[in-house]
Amino acid sequence: MEITEVRIKLVTDVDDRLRAFCSITFDHEFVVRDLKIIQGQRGHFVAMPSRKIMEKCPRCSAKNEIRARYCSHCGASLPQTVPVDSTGRSRMFADIAHPINSSCRERIETAVLQAFDEEKVRAQQPGYVCRYDDFEESMH
């Protein structure tokens, strides 16, 4: 499997740790969107696309955010349970797509961070236009 395209959308709010959004294309055929480039304590890293973990209300079965105290549908009090990962940290999000081994993760991270560095340089040029949002046009 080859990474055939990486598109970056830089984030302008430097007060936030989020530095960019990213999409990657595999073999000119499959796109994964909404990867995030985040400034961590040891440099930038790539976070996979994820969704908030929800839990069902025991009374009405409506879905609520994991740390909600009351059901947003019926108002019932919710149990205060938070799922934890293998390291004991609370889990608020679950990956939608992710590599299943470290070599794949490294290939993705290397390609994405290289494209991120290149995009930062391009963004300094006169007439810079972000290519991230024109996927729909390139698909037709």
DSSP file (Angstrom, degrees, kcal/mol; ACC not computed):
  #  RESIDUE AA STRUCTURE BP1 BP2  ACC     N-H-->O    O-->H-N    N-H-->O    O-->H-N    TCO  KAPPA ALPHA  PHI   PSI    X-CA   Y-CA   Z-CA
    1    1 A M              0   0    0      0, 0.0     2,-0.4     0, 0.0    25,-0.0   0.000 360.0 360.0 360.0 131.3    0.0    0.0    0.0
    2    2 A E        -     0   0    0      0, 0.0    25,-3.0     0, 0.0     2,-0.8  -0.916 360.0-130.6-116.8 138.0    1.4    3.4   -1.0
    3    3 A I  E     +A   26   0A   0     -2,-0.4    23,-0.3    23,-0.2     3,-0.1  -0.782  31.7 175.1 -81.7 112.2    0.6    6.8    0.3
    4    4 A T  E     +     0   0A   0     21,-2.3     2,-0.3    -2,-0.8    22,-0.2   0.600  58.8  16.2-101.2 -13.0    0.0    8.7   -3.0
    5    5 A E  E     -A   25   0A   0     20,-1.3    20,-2.7     2,-0.0     2,-0.4  -0.963  52.2-170.1-159.0 143.4   -1.2   12.1   -1.7
    6    6 A V  E     -A   24   0A   0     -2,-0.3     2,-0.4    18,-0.2    18,-0.2  -0.996  10.3-168.2-131.9 127.8   -1.2   14.1    1.5
    7    7 A R  E     -A   23   0A   0     16,-2.6    16,-2.1    -2,-0.4     2,-0.4  -0.957   5.8-161.2-119.0 138.7   -3.2   17.3    1.8
    8    8 A I  E     -A   22   0A   0     -2,-0.4   124,-0.5    14,-0.2     2,-0.5  -0.933  13.1-166.4-122.3 137.7   -2.7   19.7    4.7
    9    9 A K  E     -A   21   0A   0     12,-2.8    12,-2.4    -2,-0.4     2,-0.0  -0.940  24.8-142.0-120.5 106.7   -4.9   22.5    6.1
   10   10 A L  E     -A   20   0A   0     -2,-0.5     2,-0.4    10,-0.2    10,-0.3  -0.342   7.3-135.3 -68.1 146.3   -2.9   24.6    8.5
   11   11 A V        -     0   0    0      8,-2.8    -1,-0.1     1,-0.1     5,-0.0  -0.881   7.3-157.9-102.8 133.7   -4.6   26.0   11.6
   12   12 A T        +     0   0    0     -2,-0.4     2,-1.2     1,-0.1    -1,-0.1   0.663  66.3  96.0 -88.7 -16.3   -4.0   29.6   12.3
   13   13 A D    >   -     0   0    0      1,-0.2     3,-1.2     5,-0.1     5,-0.1  -0.617  48.8-179.2 -78.2  96.5   -4.8   29.6   16.1
   14   14 A V  T 3  S+     0   0    0     -2,-1.2    -1,-0.2     1,-0.2    -2,-0.0   0.579  73.1  71.9 -76.0  -8.2   -1.3   29.2   17.6
   15   15 A D  T 3  S+     0   0    0     -3,-0.1    -1,-0.2     2,-0.0     2,-0.2   0.687  90.7  72.5 -76.3 -17.6   -2.7   29.1   21.1
   16   16 A D  S <  S-     0   0    0     -3,-1.2    -5,-0.0     2,-0.2    23,-0.0  -0.631  83.4-131.4 -95.3 154.8   -4.1   25.7   20.5
   17   17 A R  S    S+     0   0    0     -2,-0.2    22,-3.0    21,-0.1     2,-0.4   0.697  83.1  98.2 -77.5 -19.1   -2.0   22.5   20.2
   18   18 A L  E     + B   0  38A   0     20,-0.2    20,-0.2     1,-0.2    -2,-0.2  -0.589  46.3 172.7 -70.7 121.9   -3.8   21.6   17.0
   19   19 A R  E     -     0   0A   0     18,-3.2    -8,-2.8    -2,-0.4     2,-0.3   0.724  56.4 -13.0-103.9 -28.4   -1.5   22.7   14.1
   20   20 A A  E     -AB  10  37A   0     17,-1.4    17,-2.8   -10,-0.3    -1,-0.3  -0.989  50.8-125.2-166.6 158.6   -3.3   21.2   11.0
   21   21 A F  E     -AB   9  36A   0    -12,-2.4   -12,-2.8    -2,-0.3     2,-0.3  -0.785  34.7-168.7-103.1 158.0   -5.9   18.9    9.6
   22   22 A C  E     -AB   8  35A   0     13,-2.1    13,-2.3    -2,-0.3     2,-0.4  -0.990  19.0-162.2-148.4 151.1   -4.8   16.4    7.0
   23   23 A S  E     -A    7   0A   0    -16,-2.1   -16,-2.6    -2,-0.3     2,-0.4  -0.987  12.9-160.7-130.3 146.4   -6.1   13.9    4.5
   24   24 A I  E     -AB   6  32A   0      8,-2.4     8,-2.7    -2,-0.4     2,-0.4  -0.967   4.9-151.1-127.3 145.3   -4.1   11.0    3.0
   25   25 A T  E     -AB   5  31A   0    -20,-2.7   -21,-2.3    -2,-0.4   -20,-1.3  -0.945   8.6-152.6-115.2 134.7   -4.8    9.0   -0.1
   26   26 A F  E >> S-AB   3  30A   0      4,-3.1     3,-2.7    -2,-0.4     4,-2.0  -0.914  73.8 -15.9-108.0 131.3   -3.7    5.4   -0.6
   27   27 A D  T 34 S-     0   0    0    -25,-3.0    -1,-0.2    -2,-0.5   -24,-0.1   0.772 111.8 -75.3  51.0  34.1   -3.0    3.9   -4.0
   28   28 A H  T 34 S+     0   0    0    -26,-0.2    -1,-0.3     2,-0.1     3,-0.1   0.647 129.9  74.3  57.3  15.9   -4.8    6.8   -5.8
   29   29 A E  T <4 S+     0   0    0     -3,-2.7     2,-0.4     1,-0.3    -2,-0.2   0.629  81.8  51.2-131.9 -22.0   -8.0    5.1   -4.6
   30   30 A F  E  <  -B   26   0A   0     -4,-2.0    -4,-3.1     2,-0.0     2,-0.4  -0.981  57.8-162.9-135.6 125.3   -8.8    5.5   -0.9
   31   31 A V  E     -B   25   0A   0     -2,-0.4     2,-0.5    -6,-0.2    -6,-0.2  -0.869   5.9-167.4-110.4 136.6   -8.9    8.7    1.1
   32   32 A V  E     -B   24   0A   0     -8,-2.7    -8,-2.4    -2,-0.4     3,-0.3  -0.991  19.8-168.1-118.3 121.6   -8.8    9.0    4.9
   33   33 A R  E     +     0   0A   0     -2,-0.5   -10,-0.2   -10,-0.2    -2,-0.0  -0.576  52.4  39.8-105.6 168.1   -9.7   12.5    6.1
   34   34 A D  E     +     0   0A   0    -12,-0.3    16,-0.2     1,-0.2     2,-0.2   0.747  61.1 154.7  67.4  29.8   -9.5   14.4    9.4
   35   35 A L  E     -B   22   0A   0    -13,-2.3   -13,-2.1    -3,-0.3     2,-0.4  -0.561  34.7-140.6 -70.5 154.1   -6.2   13.3   10.7
   36   36 A K  E     -BC  21  47A   0     11,-2.6    11,-3.2   -15,-0.2     2,-0.6  -0.953  10.4-146.3-123.4 141.5   -4.8   15.9   13.0
   37   37 A I  E     -BC  20  46A   0    -17,-2.8   -18,-3.2    -2,-0.4   -17,-1.4  -0.939  28.5-173.0-103.8 120.1   -1.3   17.2   13.4
   38   38 A I  E     -BC  18  45A   0      7,-2.7     7,-2.1    -2,-0.6     2,-0.8  -0.904  27.6-124.7-121.2 140.3   -0.8   18.1   17.1
   39   39 A Q  E     - C   0  44A   0    -22,-3.0     5,-0.2    -2,-0.4     2,-0.1  -0.754  40.2-178.9 -82.6 112.1    2.0   19.8   18.9
   40   40 A G  E >   - C   0  43A   0      3,-2.5     3,-1.2    -2,-0.8     4,-0.0  -0.392  44.8 -92.8-102.1-177.5    3.1   17.5   21.7
   41   41 A Q  T 3  S+     0   0    0      1,-0.3     3,-0.1    -2,-0.1    -2,-0.0   0.785 127.1  39.5 -67.3 -27.3    5.7   17.7   24.4
   42   42 A R  T 3  S-     0   0    0      1,-0.4    -1,-0.3     0, 0.0     2,-0.2  -0.024 129.1 -76.9-112.6  29.9    8.2   15.9   22.1
   43   43 A G  E <  S-C   40   0A   0     -3,-1.2    -3,-2.5     2,-0.0    -1,-0.4  -0.618  77.9 -23.7 109.8-170.9    7.3   17.5   18.8
   44   44 A H  E     -C   39   0A   0     -5,-0.2     2,-0.3    -2,-0.2    -5,-0.2  -0.460  57.0-179.5 -78.0 148.4    4.5   17.1   16.4
   45   45 A F  E     -C   38   0A   0     -7,-2.1    -7,-2.7    -2,-0.1     2,-0.5  -0.960  26.8-115.4-142.1 163.4    2.5   13.9   16.1
   46   46 A V  E     -C   37   0A   0     -2,-0.3     2,-0.4    -9,-0.2    -9,-0.2  -0.871  22.2-160.0-104.4 125.9   -0.4   12.6   14.0
   47   47 A A  E     -C   36   0A   0    -11,-3.2   -11,-2.6    -2,-0.5     3,-0.1  -0.889  20.3-125.9-103.8 134.5   -3.7   11.8   15.6
   48   48 A M        -     0   0    0     -2,-0.4    50,-0.1   -13,-0.2   -13,-0.1  -0.315  38.8 -82.4 -74.1 158.9   -6.0    9.5   13.7
   49   49 A P        +     0   0    0      0, 0.0    47,-3.2     0, 0.0    48,-0.9  -0.373  62.3 174.6 -61.1 140.1   -9.6   10.5   12.9
   50   50 A S  E     -D   95   0B   0     45,-0.3     2,-0.3   -16,-0.2    45,-0.2  -0.901  26.0-142.3-144.6 169.4  -11.8    9.8   15.9
   51   51 A R  E     -D   94   0B   0     43,-2.3    43,-2.5    -2,-0.3     2,-0.2  -0.938  35.0 -96.5-131.8 156.0  -15.3   10.1   17.3
   52   52 A K  E     -D   93   0B   0     -2,-0.3     2,-0.4    41,-0.2    41,-0.3  -0.496  40.3-117.6 -70.3 140.0  -16.6   10.9   20.9
   53   53 A I        -     0   0    0     39,-2.7    13,-1.2    -2,-0.2     2,-0.3  -0.657  35.6-164.4 -77.8 132.1  -17.5    7.8   22.9
   54   54 A M  E     -E   65   0C   0     -2,-0.4     2,-0.3    11,-0.2    11,-0.2  -0.795   7.8-153.9-115.2 157.5  -21.2    7.9   23.8
   55   55 A E  E     -E   64   0C   0      9,-2.5     9,-2.3    -2,-0.3     2,-0.3  -0.971  21.0-114.8-130.7 150.7  -23.2    5.9   26.3
   56   56 A K  E     -E   63   0C   0     -2,-0.3     7,-0.2     7,-0.2     6,-0.1  -0.596  28.3-114.3 -85.0 142.1  -26.8    5.0   26.4
   57   57 A C     >  -     0   0    0      5,-2.3     4,-1.8    -2,-0.3    21,-0.1  -0.568  18.5-139.4 -68.8 131.7  -29.2    6.3   29.0
   58   58 A P  T  4 S+     0   0    0      0, 0.0    -1,-0.1     0, 0.0    20,-0.1   0.742  99.7  45.0 -66.4 -20.8  -30.4    3.4   31.1
   59   59 A R  T  4 S+     0   0    0      3,-0.1    -3,-0.0     1,-0.0    -2,-0.0   0.913 134.1   6.9 -88.5 -48.1  -33.9    4.9   31.1
   60   60 A C  T  4 S-     0   0    0      2,-0.1    -1,-0.0    16,-0.0    -4,-0.0   0.501  87.9-125.7-117.7  -6.1  -34.6    6.0   27.5
   61   61 A S     <  +     0   0    0     -4,-1.8     2,-0.1     1,-0.2    -5,-0.0   0.555  56.3 149.3  69.9  10.8  -31.6    4.5   25.6
   62   62 A A        -     0   0    0     -6,-0.1    -5,-2.3     1,-0.1     2,-0.3  -0.456  51.7-109.7 -70.0 148.5  -30.7    7.9   24.1
   63   63 A K  E     +E   56   0C   0     -7,-0.2     2,-0.3    -2,-0.1    -7,-0.2  -0.635  41.2 177.4 -83.8 138.4  -27.0    8.5   23.4
   64   64 A N  E     -E   55   0C   0     -9,-2.3    -9,-2.5    -2,-0.3     7,-0.1  -0.942  38.7 -86.0-135.7 155.5  -25.1   10.9   25.6
   65   65 A E  E >   -E   54   0C   0     -2,-0.3     3,-1.9   -11,-0.2   -11,-0.2  -0.311  47.8-110.7 -59.5 149.0  -21.5   12.1   25.9
   66   66 A I  T 3  S+     0   0    0    -13,-1.2    15,-0.3     1,-0.3    -1,-0.1   0.777 114.3  41.2 -58.5 -33.5  -19.5    9.8   28.2
   67   67 A R  T 3  S+     0   0    0     13,-0.1    -1,-0.3    25,-0.1    -2,-0.1   0.314  83.0 129.6 -99.7   9.7  -19.1   12.3   31.1
   68   68 A A    <   -     0   0    0     -3,-1.9     3,-0.1     1,-0.1    -4,-0.1  -0.360  46.0-157.2 -63.9 141.9  -22.7   13.8   30.9
   69   69 A R  S    S+     0   0    0      1,-0.2     9,-3.2     8,-0.1     2,-0.3   0.782  76.5  30.6 -88.0 -30.8  -24.4   13.8   34.3
   70   70 A Y  B    S-F   77   0D   0      7,-0.3     7,-0.2   -13,-0.0    -1,-0.2  -0.952  90.9-100.4-131.7 149.0  -28.0   13.9   32.9
   71   71 A C     >  -     0   0    0      5,-2.7     4,-1.1    -2,-0.3    -7,-0.1  -0.457  22.0-145.7 -66.9 132.5  -29.5   12.5   29.8
   72   72 A S  T  4 S+     0   0    0     -2,-0.2    -1,-0.1     1,-0.1    -8,-0.1   0.605  97.1  43.3 -75.9 -10.2  -30.0   15.1   27.1
   73   73 A H  T  4 S+     0   0    0      3,-0.1    -1,-0.1   -11,-0.1    -2,-0.0   0.865 132.7   9.9 -99.1 -50.2  -33.2   13.4   26.0
   74   74 A C  T  4 S-     0   0    0      2,-0.1    -2,-0.1   -12,-0.1     0, 0.0   0.563  90.2-122.9-112.2 -10.7  -35.1   12.5   29.2
   75   75 A G     <  +     0   0    0     -4,-1.1    -3,-0.1     1,-0.2     3,-0.1   0.477  55.9 152.1  85.0   1.2  -33.2   14.3   32.0
   76   76 A A        -     0   0    0     -6,-0.1    -5,-2.7     1,-0.1    -1,-0.2  -0.310  54.4-101.2 -66.0 149.0  -32.5   11.1   33.9
   77   77 A S  B     -F   70   0D   0     -7,-0.2    -7,-0.3     1,-0.0    -1,-0.1  -0.512  40.2-142.6 -68.3 136.6  -29.4   11.0   36.1
   78   78 A L        -     0   0    0     -9,-3.2     2,-0.1    -2,-0.2   -21,-0.1  -0.779  18.2-105.0-104.9 147.4  -26.6    9.0   34.3
   79   79 A P        -     0   0    0      0, 0.0     2,-1.4     0, 0.0    -1,-0.0  -0.435  31.6-126.3 -64.7 142.6  -24.1    6.7   36.0
   80   80 A Q        +     0   0    0     -2,-0.1     2,-0.4     2,-0.0   -13,-0.1  -0.570  54.7 143.0 -95.0  72.5  -20.6    8.3   36.2
   81   81 A T        -     0   0    0     -2,-1.4    -3,-0.0   -15,-0.3     0, 0.0  -0.911  28.8-168.5-111.2 140.2  -18.5    5.7   34.5
   82   82 A V        -     0   0    0     -2,-0.4    10,-0.1   -15,-0.1    -2,-0.0  -0.989  22.8-125.7-128.2 122.4  -15.6    6.5   32.2
   83   83 A P        -     0   0    0      0, 0.0     8,-3.2     0, 0.0     2,-0.3  -0.341  26.6-153.1 -64.3 147.9  -13.9    3.8   30.1
   84   84 A V  B     -G   90   0E   0      6,-0.3     6,-0.2     8,-0.0     2,-0.1  -0.903   5.4-131.5-122.7 152.4  -10.2    3.5   30.5
   85   85 A D    >   -     0   0    0      4,-2.6     3,-1.8    -2,-0.3     6,-0.0  -0.204  45.3 -81.3 -89.1-173.2   -7.5    2.2   28.2
   86   86 A S  T 3  S+     0   0    0      1,-0.3    -1,-0.0     2,-0.1    -2,-0.0   0.691 130.3  54.2 -66.6 -17.7   -4.7   -0.3   28.9
   87   87 A T  T 3  S-     0   0    0      2,-0.1    -1,-0.3     3,-0.0     3,-0.1   0.467 119.1-108.3 -93.0  -1.8   -2.6    2.4   30.6
   88   88 A G  S <  S+     0   0    0     -3,-1.8     2,-0.2     1,-0.3    -2,-0.1   0.439  75.0 135.4  90.9  -0.4   -5.4    3.4   33.0
   89   89 A R        -     0   0    0      1,-0.1    -4,-2.6    -5,-0.0    -1,-0.3  -0.559  62.8-103.2 -81.4 147.1   -6.1    6.7   31.3
   90   90 A S  B     -G   84   0E   0     -6,-0.2     2,-0.6    -2,-0.2    -6,-0.3  -0.424  30.4-138.8 -69.1 143.6   -9.7    7.7   30.6
   91   91 A R        +     0   0    0     -8,-3.2     3,-0.1     1,-0.1    -1,-0.1  -0.919  33.6 160.3-108.5 117.7  -10.9    7.3   27.0
   92   92 A M        +     0   0    0     -2,-0.6   -39,-2.7     1,-0.1     2,-0.3   0.608  67.6  40.5-105.0 -19.3  -13.1   10.0   25.6
   93   93 A F  E     -D   52   0B   0    -41,-0.3     2,-0.4   -43,-0.0   -41,-0.2  -0.917  62.5-152.9-132.0 153.7  -12.6    9.2   21.9
   94   94 A A  E     -D   51   0B   0    -43,-2.5   -43,-2.3    -2,-0.3     2,-0.1  -0.993  29.9-111.6-126.3 135.7  -12.3    6.2   19.7
   95   95 A D  E     -D   50   0B   0     -2,-0.4   -45,-0.3   -45,-0.2     3,-0.1  -0.365  17.8-162.7 -64.0 141.3  -10.3    6.0   16.5
   96   96 A I  S    S+     0   0    0    -47,-3.2     2,-0.3     1,-0.4   -46,-0.2   0.831  81.6   8.8 -88.2 -42.3  -12.4    5.7   13.3
   97   97 A A  S    S+     0   0    0    -48,-0.9    -1,-0.4     2,-0.0   -65,-0.0  -0.995  77.2 154.9-138.2 141.7   -9.5    4.5   11.2
   98   98 A H        -     0   0    0     -2,-0.3     2,-0.1    -3,-0.1     7,-0.0  -0.986  43.9 -95.9-162.7 154.3   -6.0    3.7   12.4
   99   99 A P        -     0   0    0      0, 0.0   -51,-0.0     0, 0.0     3,-0.0  -0.431  25.1-147.8 -70.5 151.0   -2.9    1.6   11.4
  100  100 A I  S    S+     0   0    0     -2,-0.1     2,-0.3     1,-0.0     3,-0.0   0.424  76.1  39.3-104.0   2.0   -2.7   -1.8   13.0
  101  101 A N  S  > S-     0   0    0      1,-0.1     4,-1.9     0, 0.0     3,-0.2  -0.979  81.2-115.0-145.7 162.8    1.1   -2.0   13.3
  102  102 A S  H  > S+     0   0    0     -2,-0.3     4,-2.5     1,-0.2     5,-0.2   0.814 110.6  57.5 -68.9 -31.7    4.0    0.4   14.2
  103  103 A S  H  > S+     0   0    0      2,-0.2     4,-2.0     1,-0.2    -1,-0.2   0.901 108.8  46.4 -68.2 -37.9    5.6    0.3   10.7
  104  104 A C  H  > S+     0   0    0      2,-0.2     4,-2.4    -3,-0.2     5,-0.2   0.923 112.1  51.1 -66.4 -43.8    2.4    1.5    9.0
  105  105 A R  H  X S+     0   0    0     -4,-1.9     4,-2.9     1,-0.2    -2,-0.2   0.914 110.1  50.1 -59.1 -42.9    2.0    4.2   11.7
  106  106 A E  H  X S+     0   0    0     -4,-2.5     4,-2.7     2,-0.2    -1,-0.2   0.903 109.5  50.2 -63.9 -41.6    5.6    5.4   11.1
  107  107 A R  H  X S+     0   0    0     -4,-2.0     4,-2.2     2,-0.2    -1,-0.2   0.919 114.2  45.3 -62.0 -43.2    5.1    5.5    7.3
  108  108 A I  H  X S+     0   0    0     -4,-2.4     4,-2.8     2,-0.2     5,-0.2   0.951 114.7  47.1 -64.5 -49.3    1.9    7.6    7.7
  109  109 A E  H  X S+     0   0    0     -4,-2.9     4,-2.7     1,-0.2     5,-0.3   0.896 112.3  50.1 -62.4 -41.1    3.5    9.9   10.3
  110  110 A T  H  X S+     0   0    0     -4,-2.7     4,-1.9    -5,-0.2    -1,-0.2   0.942 114.3  44.0 -62.0 -48.1    6.6   10.4    8.2
  111  111 A A  H  X S+     0   0    0     -4,-2.2     4,-2.2    -5,-0.2    -2,-0.2   0.909 116.3  46.9 -64.6 -42.8    4.6   11.3    5.1
  112  112 A V  H  X S+     0   0    0     -4,-2.8     4,-2.4     2,-0.2    -2,-0.2   0.929 113.3  46.7 -67.3 -46.1    2.2   13.5    6.9
  113  113 A L  H  X S+     0   0    0     -4,-2.7     4,-2.1    -5,-0.2    -1,-0.2   0.842 111.9  51.7 -69.1 -31.4    4.8   15.5    8.9
  114  114 A Q  H  X S+     0   0    0     -4,-1.9     4,-2.2    -5,-0.3    -1,-0.2   0.933 111.9  46.4 -65.9 -45.5    7.0   16.0    5.7
  115  115 A A  H  X S+     0   0    0     -4,-2.2     4,-2.5     1,-0.2    -2,-0.2   0.863 110.2  55.1 -63.7 -35.6    3.9   17.3    3.9
  116  116 A F  H  X S+     0   0    0     -4,-2.4     4,-2.1     2,-0.2    -1,-0.2   0.927 108.3  47.3 -61.7 -46.8    3.1   19.5    6.9
  117  117 A D  H  X S+     0   0    0     -4,-2.1     4,-1.5     1,-0.2    -2,-0.2   0.907 113.5  48.4 -62.1 -41.8    6.6   21.1    6.8
  118  118 A E  H  X S+     0   0    0     -4,-2.2     4,-2.5     1,-0.2    -2,-0.2   0.882 109.9  52.1 -65.5 -38.8    6.3   21.6    3.0
  119  119 A E  H  X S+     0   0    0     -4,-2.5     4,-2.5     1,-0.2    -1,-0.2   0.881 105.2  55.2 -66.6 -37.9    2.9   23.2    3.4
  120  120 A K  H  < S+     0   0    0     -4,-2.1     4,-0.5     2,-0.2    -1,-0.2   0.890 110.5  46.2 -61.6 -38.4    4.2   25.6    6.1
  121  121 A V  H >< S+     0   0    0     -4,-1.5     3,-1.3     1,-0.2     4,-0.3   0.937 112.8  49.2 -68.1 -46.9    6.8   26.8    3.5
  122  122 A R  H >< S+     0   0    0     -4,-2.5     3,-1.8     1,-0.3    -2,-0.2   0.861 102.5  63.1 -59.3 -36.2    4.2   27.1    0.7
  123  123 A A  T 3< S+     0   0    0     -4,-2.5    -1,-0.3     1,-0.3    -2,-0.2   0.711  97.1  58.0 -64.8 -19.3    2.0   29.1    3.0
  124  124 A Q  T <  S+     0   0    0     -3,-1.3    -1,-0.3    -4,-0.5    -2,-0.2   0.587  88.5  96.9 -84.3 -11.0    4.6   31.8    3.2
  125  125 A Q  S X  S-     0   0    0     -3,-1.8     3,-1.3    -4,-0.3     2,-0.1  -0.483  86.9 -99.2 -81.3 148.7    4.6   32.3   -0.6
  126  126 A P  T 3  S+     0   0    0      0, 0.0    -1,-0.1     0, 0.0    -2,-0.1  -0.402 108.2  20.6 -63.2 140.6    2.6   35.0   -2.3
  127  127 A G  T 3  S+     0   0    0      1,-0.2    -3,-0.1    -4,-0.1    -4,-0.1   0.660  84.6 175.5  76.2  16.9   -0.7   33.8   -3.7
  128  128 A Y    <   -     0   0    0     -3,-1.3     2,-0.4    -5,-0.2    -1,-0.2  -0.300   8.3-173.1 -58.5 133.7   -0.8   30.7   -1.5
  129  129 A V        -     0   0    0     -7,-0.0     2,-0.3    -2,-0.0    -1,-0.0  -0.998  23.8-125.4-130.4 127.8   -4.0   28.6   -1.8
  130  130 A C        -     0   0    0     -2,-0.4     3,-0.2     1,-0.1  -121,-0.1  -0.539  15.0-162.6 -71.0 131.7   -4.7   25.7    0.5
  131  131 A R    >   +     0   0    0   -123,-0.3     3,-1.1    -2,-0.3    -1,-0.1   0.475  68.6  92.1 -92.9  -3.6   -5.5   22.5   -1.6
  132  132 A Y  G >  S+     0   0    0   -124,-0.5     3,-0.6     1,-0.2    -1,-0.2   0.882  84.2  48.4 -60.1 -41.9   -7.1   20.6    1.3
  133  133 A D  G 3  S+     0   0    0     -3,-0.2     3,-0.4     1,-0.2    -1,-0.2   0.483  91.3  78.5 -83.6  -2.3  -10.7   21.7    0.6
  134  134 A D  G <>  +     0   0    0     -3,-1.1     4,-1.5     1,-0.2    -1,-0.2   0.065  55.6 111.0 -97.9  29.0  -10.8   20.9   -3.2
  135  135 A F  H <> S+     0   0    0     -3,-0.6     4,-1.3     1,-0.2    -1,-0.2   0.916  74.4  55.5 -63.2 -43.4  -11.2   17.1   -2.9
  136  136 A E  H  > S+     0   0    0     -3,-0.4     4,-0.5     1,-0.2     3,-0.4   0.891 108.1  49.2 -59.1 -39.7  -14.8   17.2   -4.2
  137  137 A E  H >4 S+     0   0    0      1,-0.2     3,-0.7    -4,-0.2    -1,-0.2   0.867 110.9  49.3 -67.4 -36.1  -13.6   19.0   -7.4
  138  138 A S  H 3< S+     0   0    0     -4,-1.5    -1,-0.2     1,-0.2    -2,-0.2   0.641 103.3  62.1 -79.9 -12.5  -10.8   16.5   -8.0
  139  139 A M  H 3<        0   0    0     -4,-1.3    -1,-0.2    -3,-0.4    -2,-0.2   0.627 360.0 360.0 -85.9 -13.5  -13.1   13.5   -7.5
  140  140 A H    <<        0   0    0     -3,-0.7    -1,-0.2    -4,-0.5    -2,-0.1   0.440 360.0 360.0 -99.8 360.0  -15.3   14.4  -10.5
